[in-house]
Amino acid sequence: MTRFLGRLGGWCARHGVIVLALWVIAAAGLMGGSLALGSPVSNDATIPGTDAQRAHDLMLTGFGPGFAAGGSVQLVVYSDKGLLIDKAKKAAVEQAVDRIRTVPHVVAVDSPYRRGGIAANLSIGLIAIRLQGNDTTKLAETTQALSKAADPARAAGLEVVAADGSTPADKEIKTGPSEIIGVVCALLVLVFAFGTLTAALVPIFTALVSVVTGLGVIGLLGYVVDVPKQAGIMATMIGLGVGIDYALFLLSRHRRLLESGVPVEESVRRTVASSGGAVVFAGGTVIIALSALMFGGFPLLSTLGWITGVSVVSAVLTSVTLVPALLGLLGHRINALRIPFLGRKRAEGSGWGGLGVWVARRPWRVLLASVLVLGALAAPALALRLGPLDAGYEARESDSRRAYELMTTGFGPGSNGPLIVVATLPGKVAKATDPIVDRLSREIDAVDGTAHVAAAKLNTSGRSVMIQVIPDYAPSDSRSAEVVRDVRAISVPGVELNVGGKVAAMVDAGDRMAERTPLVIGVVVLLSALLLLLAFRAPVLAIKAALMNLVSLGAAFGALALVFSIGLGSGLVGMDAPSSASYLQTIFFSVPIESFVPLMLFAVLFGLSMDYEVFLLTSVRQAYLKHGDNGRAVAEGLGSTGRVITSAALIMVAVFVAFIAYPDPMVKTFGVGLAVAVAVDATIIRGFLVPATMVLLGRANWWCPRWLDRLLPNLSVEGHEEEPAAAPAKDLVTAG
């Protein structure tokens, strides 16, 4: 692989203009096509085989118009002065309802002036709209048209907003200033690291080309697969981080070779053959970790994982082609526009090299201290609270948040997450008031936590009934999940009962995640260890490295628990507290974390942690191959990579912190978790824990049974053409 990468890097350096032009054309073409055609997204959170999914499937057949595929919309009407039943206001609302009926795909509209349509305070009403034949990926566009049709009510001084599940749920999260902030912070770190503006701009440019290309591909994929609304922002977040980091590693090696007198083209070839191999392996671990989410049993999570992996593939490709092309074009001008007093070389043995020597002399004490610190950081994770996020945690100025608060005021918190009970009856009944249906309704009404049980609706076959249940609690309240489980526990002879709706679906998602999490973790760790084994031909080192990457997860989950579950600063990261909250509650209040976030966070973090592990281990291995002294190799490896890894980590932390400013709560949780984990990983783990364990393991790090050594293919993360000859065979530990 290293020979191929070396030839590829050399060719790109010689044909820099062609490579640069091809990448710019590809990026512009893909993004242009995505913008011109649109980037459809989906918020389909179906989980095959679950009770909620069975309820949903049954609901689609035989219950009248509007329950087939197409979606439904609710508009909340509010009068802050006077009552909705006032003559003028009622006339305006009814005019709006008549106009809504003329909107394409509308098959049924329930006016607020029906039983249960107006709140007890007579100032809040609900227009329920059912659609048929509408593309569910265009539900946001349809909602805008329906909201526009309600303008007569607004003209009468009424407020009309779309309820949660009707508006931005299927609308792609658009990019914003966070990318700019992240890029500027990354540029500052690179300027301090390299001391020249030209060198600092190379990773920024390649990362931007990579991200634009990846987003263009993802946008067009929306016409082939269901792309989650968070895919674009997740791809941007991860793509920027790894794209800049990979280019940084290559550029650092190239500048060192130039300083030693190697010609430009030869330096580029050696750089791509060596560090390029590490980039490919590091990117491969990220992709493996993200792809393993397919074992989670949650299609939305699986798709989000592999689509985010598109940005990683793009980052790897630009690193091994566009970066060498730019290095070839710039030549020695890579050091142009030098910033005074920055980028100066430190004395040999200082900084990270000195830390490596210090750790190597006292490994047991360093190991114990590292474990204690990491344990303290991870301890809050025991308080991690998982649960569905409802619109009550959206940005305060959003329509969905406003509708949520109006629904809560008028109809109770449970109205934002009704349960849909679909029951299959033992035989055909003629009406919805049949004794067996009445008994079922009474059983549901007797469940603790049910605020209202609507009248049963019979399907056309007379074999199924649908009953809407309003809980006492908000969708994000853990007690709502208990209501779901209690309703599902109801037993009426001959009746098969299924519970659907958003809350029920999230309960099923949480159960599925808990069931599949060990499998996903096992697959990721096993495949990553196998990849490391192929790269380093050292089983102890591969297993230890794979397991070590799990450690940073504890710190990430601890940070999430502190900020969101315990609420120590949730307001400081931009989460808006309920309107009724006190001053302190606007800063400190508990926020649930979606059940699939920890698993997604695990996959992303494991892959990113492996990046730093690969670069550190390759440097240690190079040193060990030279002289066979394990302790010295660890110190030298840490000294040669510490500054680069720290710079790379600072860049990632800056990018992830910038994304905390996004209004979407899920993006905020990822920003906090990723930033903390990367910071801990690049300092405590790579600076102390990994070197200490490697020193203690000694020559066992590099042990490999002879039979396994013969079976493994001859791969290498980094080529060593520019290095001195390897150590004699006796210095490499093998055993039969």
ZAMARGU-4260 file (C-alpha; in steps of 0.2 Angstrom, whole numbers, plus 5000, padded with zeros to 4 digits):
<rodrens>
0) 5000/5000/5000 | 5014/5012/5004 | 5022/5010/4987 | 5005/5013/4979 | 5002/5029/4989
5) 5020/5035/4986 | 5018/5033/4967 | 5001/5042/4969 | 5008/5056/4979 | 5022/5059/4967
10) 5011/5059/4952 | 4999/5072/4961 | 5014/5083/4965 | 5020/5083/4947 | 5002/5086/4940
15) 4996/5098/4953 | 4986/5109/4942 | 4977/5095/4935 | 4973/5087/4952 | 4968/5104/4959
20) 4956/5108/4944 | 4948/5091/4945 | 4944/5093/4964 | 4938/5110/4962 | 4927/5105/4947
25) 4920/5090/4957 | 4916/5100/4972 | 4908/5114/4962 | 4898/5102/4952 | 4892/5091/4966
30) 4887/5105/4977 | 4880/5115/4963 | 4869/5100/4958 | 4864/5097/4976 | 4858/5115/4977
35) 4850/5116/4960 | 4840/5100/4963 | 4837/5102/4982 | 4843/5090/4996 | 4828/5080/5002
40) 4829/5074/5019 | 4819/5062/5029 | 4814/5061/5048 | 4808/5043/5046 | 4812/5035/5063
45) 4803/5018/5060 | 4810/5003/5068 | 4805/4987/5060 | 4798/4973/5071 | 4793/4985/5086
50) 4776/4987/5094 | 4775/5005/5089 | 4779/5000/5071 | 4765/4987/5071 | 4753/5000/5077
55) 4758/5012/5064 | 4756/4999/5050 | 4739/4995/5056 | 4734/5013/5057 | 4738/5016/5039
60) 4724/5004/5033 | 4705/5006/5035 | 4703/5021/5046 | 4697/5033/5033 | 4705/5047/5023
65) 4722/5054/5029 | 4728/5039/5038 | 4737/5032/5023 | 4755/5038/5019 | 4756/5057/5017
70) 4756/5064/5034 | 4746/5075/5045 | 4748/5093/5051 | 4741/5102/5066 | 4739/5121/5067
75) 4738/5129/5084 | 4727/5145/5085 | 4729/5157/5099 | 4719/5173/5104 | 4729/5184/5117
80) 4714/5196/5117 | 4697/5189/5119 | 4690/5172/5116 | 4691/5161/5100 | 4672/5159/5101
85) 4669/5178/5098 | 4659/5180/5083 | 4673/5190/5072 | 4687/5178/5078 | 4676/5162/5074
90) 4672/5169/5057 | 4690/5172/5053 | 4695/5154/5059 | 4682/5146/5049 | 4687/5156/5033
95) 4705/5150/5036 | 4698/5132/5038 | 4689/5134/5021 | 4705/5140/5013 | 4715/5125/5020
100) 4703/5113/5013 | 4708/5119/4995 | 4727/5116/4998 | 4733/5101/4987 | 4733/5084/4996
105) 4721/5089/5010 | 4708/5076/5012 | 4701/5081/5029 | 4701/5096/5041 | 4694/5096/5058
110) 4689/5114/5064 | 4693/5120/5082 | 4675/5121/5084 | 4672/5103/5088 | 4672/5093/5104
115) 4689/5094/5111 | 4696/5106/5098 | 4696/5121/5110 | 4705/5122/5126 | 4695/5125/5142
120) 4702/5143/5143 | 4693/5146/5126 | 4708/5155/5119 | 4718/5141/5111 | 4711/5130/5098
125) 4718/5116/5086 | 4715/5114/5068 | 4719/5095/5063 | 4723/5092/5045 | 4725/5075/5036
130) 4734/5073/5020 | 4734/5060/5007 | 4746/5057/4992 | 4758/5069/4999 | 4777/5065/4998
135) 4782/5064/5017 | 4799/5071/5012 | 4790/5087/5007 | 4780/5089/5023 | 4788/5105/5028
140) 4784/5113/5011 | 4766/5107/5013 | 4765/5114/5030 | 4771/5131/5024 | 4757/5131/5012
145) 4744/5126/5025 | 4750/5139/5037 | 4749/5152/5023 | 4731/5147/5020 | 4727/5152/5038
150) 4731/5170/5035 | 4713/5176/5037 | 4715/5170/5055 | 4731/5180/5057 | 4722/5195/5049
155) 4710/5195/5063 | 4723/5196/5076 | 4726/5178/5080 | 4742/5168/5081 | 4743/5153/5071
160) 4758/5141/5072 | 4762/5123/5067 | 4763/5110/5080 | 4778/5099/5083 | 4779/5085/5070
165) 4772/5097/5057 | 4786/5109/5054 | 4805/5108/5054 | 4805/5089/5059 | 4808/5085/5041
170) 4818/5100/5037 | 4837/5099/5034 | 4847/5108/5047 | 4856/5122/5038 | 4874/5127/5040
175) 4878/5143/5048 | 4891/5153/5057 | 4898/5139/5067 | 4907/5132/5052 | 4915/5150/5050
180) 4920/5150/5069 | 4927/5133/5068 | 4938/5136/5053 | 4944/5153/5060 | 4949/5144/5076
185) 4957/5130/5066 | 4967/5143/5056 | 4974/5151/5071 | 4980/5135/5078 | 4988/5131/5062
190) 4997/5148/5061 | 5004/5145/5079 | 5009/5127/5074 | 5018/5131/5058 | 5022/5149/5060
195) 5018/5153/5041 | 5001/5158/5034 | 5004/5148/5018 | 5006/5132/5027 | 4992/5135/5038
200) 4980/5138/5023 | 4984/5122/5015 | 4974/5111/5028 | 4960/5123/5028 | 4958/5124/5009
205) 4959/5105/5007 | 4946/5102/5021 | 4934/5114/5014 | 4935/5106/4997 | 4933/5089/5005
210) 4917/5095/5015 | 4909/5103/5000 | 4912/5088/4990 | 4905/5077/5004 | 4890/5088/5006
215) 4886/5088/4988 | 4886/5069/4987 | 4875/5068/5003 | 4863/5080/4995 | 4861/5070/4980
220) 4860/5054/4990 | 4843/5060/4996 | 4835/5055/4980 | 4841/5037/4983 | 4840/5034/5001
225) 4831/5042/5016 | 4844/5055/5022 | 4841/5060/5041 | 4840/5079/5043 | 4855/5079/5054
230) 4866/5071/5041 | 4873/5087/5033 | 4878/5095/5050 | 4886/5079/5056 | 4896/5077/5040
235) 4901/5095/5041 | 4907/5093/5059 | 4916/5077/5057 | 4923/5081/5039 | 4930/5098/5045
240) 4939/5090/5060 | 4947/5075/5051 | 4950/5084/5035 | 4960/5097/5043 | 4969/5085/5055
245) 4974/5073/5041 | 4981/5087/5030 | 4990/5093/5046 | 4999/5076/5048 | 5004/5076/5030
250) 5010/5094/5030 | 5020/5091/5046 | 5030/5077/5039 | 5033/5086/5022 | 5040/5101/5031
255) 5052/5090/5042 | 5059/5082/5026 | 5061/5098/5017 | 5071/5105/5032 | 5082/5089/5031
260) 5086/5094/5013 | 5075/5081/5003 | 5069/5088/4986 | 5051/5094/4985 | 5044/5080/4974
265) 5054/5066/4983 | 5048/5074/5000 | 5030/5073/4994 | 5032/5055/4988 | 5039/5050/5005
270) 5026/5060/5014 | 5011/5051/5006 | 5020/5034/5006 | 5022/5036/5025 | 5010/5048/5033
275) 4997/5045/5019 | 4997/5027/5025 | 4993/5032/5042 | 4979/5043/5036 | 4971/5029/5026
280) 4971/5017/5041 | 4965/5031/5053 | 4951/5035/5041 | 4947/5017/5039 | 4944/5015/5058
285) 4932/5030/5058 | 4923/5022/5043 | 4922/5005/5051 | 4916/5012/5068 | 4902/5022/5059
290) 4897/5008/5048 | 4895/4996/5063 | 4880/5006/5067 | 4870/4995/5055 | 4870/4982/5069
295) 4860/4994/5080 | 4844/4989/5073 | 4838/5007/5070 | 4838/5012/5052 | 4839/5030/5055
300) 4855/5028/5065 | 4862/5016/5053 | 4860/5028/5038 | 4866/5043/5048 | 4882/5033/5052
305) 4887/5028/5034 | 4882/5044/5027 | 4893/5053/5039 | 4906/5041/5034 | 4905/5049/5016
310) 4913/5065/5023 | 4927/5054/5030 | 4930/5045/5014 | 4931/5063/5005 | 4944/5069/5018
315) 4955/5054/5015 | 4954/5056/4996 | 4958/5074/4997 | 4972/5071/5009 | 4982/5058/4998
320) 4978/5068/4982 | 4974/5086/4984 | 4987/5089/4998 | 5002/5082/4988 | 4996/5092/4973
325) 4996/5108/4983 | 5013/5104/4991 | 5020/5101/4973 | 5013/5117/4967 | 5020/5127/4982
330) 5037/5119/4983 | 5048/5128/4996 | 5035/5142/4996 | 5025/5132/5008 | 5035/5142/5021
335) 5031/5159/5014 | 5022/5173/5023 | 5031/5168/5040 | 5023/5175/5056 | 5037/5182/5067
340) 5040/5173/5083 | 5029/5159/5079 | 5033/5141/5073 | 5051/5141/5080 | 5058/5124/5083
345) 5060/5119/5102 | 5076/5111/5108 | 5077/5093/5107 | 5071/5084/5122 | 5060/5098/5128
350) 5041/5099/5128 | 5032/5082/5124 | 5049/5073/5122 | 5053/5078/5140 | 5036/5072/5145
355) 5039/5055/5137 | 5055/5053/5146 | 5047/5058/5163 | 5033/5046/5160 | 5045/5032/5155
360) 5054/5034/5172 | 5038/5032/5183 | 5025/5022/5173 | 5016/5015/5188 | 5013/5031/5197
365) 5007/5039/5180 | 4996/5025/5177 | 4988/5026/5194 | 4986/5045/5193 | 4978/5044/5175
370) 4966/5031/5180 | 4960/5041/5195 | 4958/5057/5185 | 4949/5047/5171 | 4938/5039/5184
375) 4933/5055/5191 | 4929/5062/5174 | 4918/5047/5170 | 4909/5046/5187 | 4895/5058/5182
380) 4890/5046/5168 | 4881/5036/5180 | 4868/5050/5181 | 4865/5050/5162 | 4847/5052/5158
385) 4841/5045/5142 | 4824/5050/5134 | 4815/5058/5120 | 4818/5076/5116 | 4802/5086/5113
390) 4799/5103/5105 | 4800/5110/5123 | 4819/5110/5121 | 4819/5119/5104 | 4825/5137/5102
395) 4813/5149/5110 | 4809/5158/5094 | 4805/5143/5084 | 4787/5139/5079 | 4788/5122/5086
400) 4793/5128/5103 | 4779/5141/5103 | 4766/5128/5097 | 4772/5116/5111 | 4770/5129/5124
405) 4752/5134/5118 | 4747/5115/5117 | 4754/5113/5135 | 4744/5128/5142 | 4728/5123/5133
410) 4727/5104/5133 | 4741/5098/5145 | 4759/5093/5142 | 4754/5076/5136 | 4745/5083/5121
415) 4762/5086/5113 | 4765/5067/5113 | 4748/5057/5112 | 4748/5038/5112 | 4739/5029/5097
420) 4732/5013/5103 | 4727/5001/5089 | 4719/4985/5094 | 4714/4970/5083 | 4698/4963/5089
425) 4694/4944/5090 | 4679/4946/5078 | 4670/4959/5067 | 4660/4972/5077 | 4647/4984/5070
430) 4651/5000/5080 | 4664/5008/5090 | 4653/5006/5106 | 4653/4987/5106 | 4656/4980/5124
435) 4673/4974/5120 | 4678/4991/5114 | 4671/4999/5129 | 4680/4987/5140 | 4696/4991/5131
440) 4693/5010/5133 | 4689/5008/5152 | 4705/4998/5154 | 4716/5011/5146 | 4707/5025/5156
445) 4711/5016/5172 | 4730/5016/5169 | 4739/5029/5180 | 4745/5044/5170 | 4732/5045/5157
450) 4723/5062/5156 | 4711/5059/5142 | 4705/5044/5132 | 4697/5049/5115 | 4682/5040/5108
455) 4687/5024/5098 | 4687/5024/5079 | 4682/5008/5070 | 4691/5004/5054 | 4681/4999/5038
460) 4683/4980/5041 | 4676/4981/5059 | 4691/4971/5065 | 4702/4985/5072 | 4699/5001/5083
465) 4710/5016/5085 | 4710/5025/5102 | 4720/5041/5105 | 4727/5043/5123 | 4733/5059/5130
470) 4746/5056/5145 | 4747/5067/5160 | 4766/5070/5156 | 4776/5078/5142 | 4785/5067/5129
475) 4802/5070/5137 | 4796/5065/5154 | 4801/5048/5159 | 4784/5044/5167 | 4777/5045/5149
480) 4787/5029/5145 | 4779/5021/5160 | 4762/5025/5154 | 4767/5017/5137 | 4772/5001/5146
485) 4757/5000/5157 | 4745/5002/5142 | 4754/4989/5133 | 4752/4977/5148 | 4733/4978/5147
490) 4725/4961/5143 | 4708/4960/5136 | 4704/4942/5130 | 4705/4940/5111 | 4712/4958/5109
495) 4729/4961/5101 | 4734/4978/5107 | 4748/4989/5100 | 4754/5006/5105 | 4761/5019/5093
500) 4765/5037/5093 | 4781/5047/5095 | 4783/5043/5113 | 4780/5024/5111 | 4792/5024/5096
505) 4806/5032/5106 | 4803/5019/5120 | 4805/5005/5107 | 4821/5014/5101 | 4828/5015/5118
510) 4825/4996/5121 | 4832/4992/5104 | 4848/5002/5108 | 4850/4994/5125 | 4848/4977/5117
515) 4860/4980/5102 | 4873/4991/5111 | 4885/4977/5116 | 4884/4970/5099 | 4889/4986/5091
520) 4903/4989/5103 | 4910/4972/5101 | 4910/4973/5082 | 4919/4990/5082 | 4932/4985/5095
525) 4935/4968/5086 | 4936/4976/5068 | 4947/4990/5074 | 4959/4978/5084 | 4960/4967/5068
530) 4965/4983/5057 | 4978/4987/5070 | 4984/4970/5070 | 4986/4970/5051 | 4995/4987/5053
535) 5007/4983/5067 | 5008/4964/5067 | 5007/4965/5086 | 4991/4957/5094 | 4994/4964/5112
540) 4997/4981/5105 | 4981/4980/5094 | 4970/4974/5108 | 4977/4986/5121 | 4975/5001/5108
545) 4957/4996/5104 | 4952/4994/5122 | 4961/5011/5127 | 4950/5020/5115 | 4935/5016/5125
550) 4942/5026/5140 | 4939/5043/5132 | 4920/5038/5130 | 4919/5038/5149 | 4924/5056/5150
555) 4913/5061/5136 | 4897/5053/5144 | 4902/5061/5161 | 4903/5078/5152 | 4886/5075/5144
560) 4878/5070/5161 | 4885/5085/5170 | 4879/5097/5157 | 4863/5090/5151 | 4857/5076/5164
565) 4862/5085/5180 | 4860/5102/5171 | 4876/5111/5177 | 4876/5124/5163 | 4864/5118/5151
570) 4858/5136/5148 | 4876/5141/5145 | 4877/5129/5130 | 4862/5138/5122 | 4848/5127/5128
575) 4832/5137/5132 | 4823/5133/5148 | 4804/5133/5149 | 4796/5150/5149 | 4790/5147/5167
580) 4808/5144/5174 | 4816/5155/5187 | 4832/5164/5183 | 4843/5150/5190 | 4833/5137/5180
585) 4837/5146/5164 | 4856/5141/5167 | 4854/5125/5176 | 4840/5113/5171 | 4840/5095/5166
590) 4839/5090/5148 | 4836/5072/5142 | 4848/5064/5129 | 4840/5054/5114 | 4843/5036/5116
595) 4853/5033/5100 | 4865/5048/5104 | 4877/5037/5115 | 4879/5024/5102 | 4882/5036/5088
600) 4894/5046/5099 | 4903/5030/5103 | 4906/5026/5085 | 4912/5043/5081 | 4923/5045/5096
605) 4930/5027/5094 | 4935/5031/5076 | 4943/5048/5080 | 4952/5042/5095 | 4960/5028/5084
610) 4967/5042/5073 | 4978/5048/5087 | 4982/5031/5092 | 4988/5026/5075 | 4999/5041/5073
615) 5007/5039/5090 | 5010/5020/5088 | 5018/5022/5071 | 5030/5034/5078 | 5034/5023/5092
620) 5036/5008/5081 | 5048/5017/5070 | 5059/5022/5084 | 5058/5004/5091 | 5063/4997/5074
625) 5078/5008/5074 | 5086/5002/5091 | 5074/4990/5099 | 5073/4999/5116 | 5055/5000/5120
630) 5056/5013/5134 | 5066/5025/5123 | 5055/5022/5108 | 5039/5027/5118 | 5048/5043/5124
635) 5054/5047/5106 | 5037/5043/5099 | 5028/5054/5111 | 5041/5068/5108 | 5039/5067/5089
640) 5020/5067/5088 | 5015/5076/5104 | 5015/5093/5096 | 5006/5088/5080 | 4993/5078/5090
645) 4990/5092/5102 | 4988/5104/5087 | 4976/5092/5079 | 4966/5090/5094 | 4965/5109/5097
650) 4958/5110/5080 | 4945/5097/5083 | 4940/5104/5099 | 4938/5121/5092 | 4927/5114/5078
655) 4916/5104/5089 | 4914/5118/5102 | 4909/5130/5088 | 4895/5118/5083 | 4887/5119/5101
660) 4880/5136/5095 | 4868/5126/5084 | 4850/5127/5089 | 4847/5108/5087 | 4849/5100/5104
665) 4856/5084/5097 | 4870/5094/5088 | 4874/5102/5105 | 4875/5085/5114 | 4887/5080/5100
670) 4897/5096/5101 | 4900/5094/5120 | 4903/5076/5120 | 4916/5076/5106 | 4925/5092/5112
675) 4928/5085/5129 | 4932/5067/5123 | 4945/5073/5110 | 4953/5085/5123 | 4955/5071/5136
680) 4960/5059/5123 | 4974/5070/5116 | 4981/5075/5133 | 4978/5062/5148 | 4976/5047/5137
685) 4989/5049/5124 | 5001/5060/5134 | 5001/5049/5150 | 4990/5033/5150 | 4996/5025/5133
690) 5014/5029/5136 | 5014/5022/5154 | 5005/5006/5148 | 5017/5004/5134 | 5032/5006/5145
695) 5025/4993/5158 | 5021/4980/5144 | 5039/4982/5137 | 5044/4970/5123 | 5027/4962/5125
700) 5020/4977/5115 | 5028/4970/5099 | 5026/4951/5102 | 5018/4941/5088 | 5017/4922/5087
705) 5027/4915/5072 | 5012/4906/5065 | 5002/4922/5066 | 5016/4932/5058 | 5016/4920/5044
710) 4997/4922/5041 | 4996/4941/5042 | 4998/4950/5025 | 5013/4961/5023 | 5004/4978/5026
715) 5012/4993/5034 | 5004/5009/5041 | 5019/5019/5036 | 5033/5016/5024 | 5051/5018/5031
720) 5061/5022/5015 | 5068/5038/5022 | 5072/5030/5039 | 5088/5021/5044 | 5089/5002/5042
725) 5078/4993/5054 | 5084/4984/5069 | 5091/4966/5068 | 5078/4952/5069 | 5083/4948/5086
730) 5077/4965/5092 | 5059/4960/5087 | 5050/4950/5099 | 5042/4934/5092 | 5037/4918/5099
735) 5031/4901/5093
</rodrens>
